[in-house]
């Protein structure tokens, strides 16, 4: 067993892990952060996307020991301390960008990273970026709509009202 | 009018927890003392199970128990069941082989459950499961549906020719006569490709046993916890029903695959008692889900459509072979029969229809209901057949359909295949879809595409489906082992807040929102004051669950009836408080008013009087809590027209969907956001079937498409933004709300629209999934070798 320490959602956290323990299992099993989900075993579905040192990472594709010393943000740490939602979270609700909710944490974390890099994406760019996140419920229609609306709102524009 | 009542685009109550990572799915639940289960599965499609050598893992770290079929047999547990009986043409009942929790003597598909290993940690359970020595004697396998009949290899020794049933529906003689005198007969042969449902949350279960209460509890990814409890008690006999609690917490998608009662949840529940009552958790890996979730579709069909000289369809004849897989799953027999043959009238007035269906065992995973369940297969057959027929007789496909529609004034309409459609207006949805899709402008777009070297095509699909499963008397006469009513309770608290308890169970459909809107509207109370409780057999009245687009049309009506009872009781209380006659009390917008006066009592005052009954009618029980059951008089019949426009690159065979217009008649709509979202998701699953998805076994019965690396799920850049409209609805007559159901329509209507568009573009037939390789080969006139 190896001791790992990282800053997760702004708090110092540590734990004992096996060499084979994945970051997602460390988050879910050791720390009880079950908002990060596991939807596949081939790093395809993106349900487990978190941010490691500011970049989106599939937490099933990284060992916990590889994240040692890193700054990790999970879906639980995305909203402000007072509970105010991140604009991407708010847009997913406003535009019905989720149904069963299982892919949602990964979708949101992935979308937040997109908008960090590209504040004004086209619909095509959003769809290409989401290549690594699978949703079986929404047909992506309202996810794309939500991300475009969040981008506009984060740029200071008026968010699209729900139809 | 209350805010967020019927028809409002209310934002979902569920979303706060899901967007902040606070959802609670089965795998998120961890209990004190929890142990972990890993299933050992057959690597062979067909083999004798010679021995499971439990001693091979006896000393491994953390191992608590290894159980196999001999343990299941020793404890006298029952087999998994198929709840729908189907009779063959000769009147004989379907031939069902045993479906044990863990294999007994033989394994029948790759992934068949052989044993379970329970250990202190997941890693230890997995290590031991990999180390467990199992001795198999391999047998030849029957894998392909086309090979099942007459195969020298029987999946179940007692089922001759692997033929489970040979079922028929309709008037064969009338069809034969009409075919003989037809001016034209269009013939088609097609395959409805096998799919894997792929809810994003893999199946999971946690069983536990409390010796103090002598009570079992099972958390499970279930669309219908009460049905799980019923089967696990009455048939598997793990515990009597009152000693088994089944909880479906948040469920991450289902699409049918979480209706069924599988061996895994039964085994972990039973096994927990064997490890001292400790909770035993099992969570499927995705590759395990591919192997062991019930798959969908998998039909081979031949169809013939007779047409007279004026272009009227006069008869339809269909023969279908359906793959059931290695065992009969819970609903498997009804999918290619009662949910398929009965839908073959479509939107059309064809007077004579006959179909027969042969269902076969093969050495593949069980096949059962998957979004649409039988209706996509019927719709694909009919709508590609009509498209081809129109082209053969030189008519515009839209006009050919319109000519043969059941006219608006012909409802209620008795079809030649058992169902009675209550309402419909097919020409209106067709007209609106053609208008939205600019059907008239297609030729110009096609010509423009040709200049760029692209082939452009347009395809139509006019689907119908039957929802609101199910009127008990109707399905009972068809062979269902159960009635498919629904129930509800609506309970006021002292302070006027409301709990709604339903036997249905959301797995993404937003019931907490839709049912709150319904109750807010009925009782005139704030949407925020309503809580919907579901998914726990200890907290909810007995119900049949969520599938077949039934939750609102059947479960919602039970809630509406409960509300009506509360209003009726409230009138008695209000009459007493207002010293008026009960007959003079009117209820509207949360107020009980003496007719023609301004004397009124608010709902809250009436509720308080019911719980603090100091001044109260002498002959009335206190309290404001009512329940109701609802057994619908008929199915509901959503219908619509989908128009798809594609461009095909002739150099590569790549198909791009340029537009997809969906106009649906769902009757009245409670929350348009949720309904449109259901259509978007269904359309994408249908596009997945048409262009991308296919479960492929090799000749030895190994699943080649066993992960997301190999099975092509639709991704965001595979689909366009959709144009979806649910206007112009005809209100359903089988429930007081006039609703029909919307959960499956997209997946039913879209595959034929997409395929018809591709055929229109390239001029030759292509099977699903229309991959670039298949499209390109079809354009070259090449037959593909086995893929």
Interface residues (C-beta under 8 A of the other chain):
Chain A: X18 X20 X28 X29 X32 X33 X34 X35 X36 X37 X38 X39 X40 X41 X42 X44 X45 X47 X74 X75 X76 X78 X79 X85 X89 X92 X93 X94 X96 X98 X99 X100 X101 X102 X103 X104 X105 X108 X123 X124 X126 X127 X128 X130 X131 X133 X134 X135 X136 X137 X138 X139 X140 X141 X142 X143 X144 X145 X162 X163
Chain B: X9 X11 X12 X14 X15 X16 X17 X18 X19 X20 X21 X22 X23 X24 X25 X27 X28 X30 X123 X198 X199 X200 X201 X202 X250 X251 X252 X253 X255 X283 X285 X286 X287 X507 X508 X509 X510 X673 X674 X676 X677 X680 X681 X682 X683 X684 X685 X707 X708 X709 X713 X714 X715 X716 X717 X719 X721 X722 X746
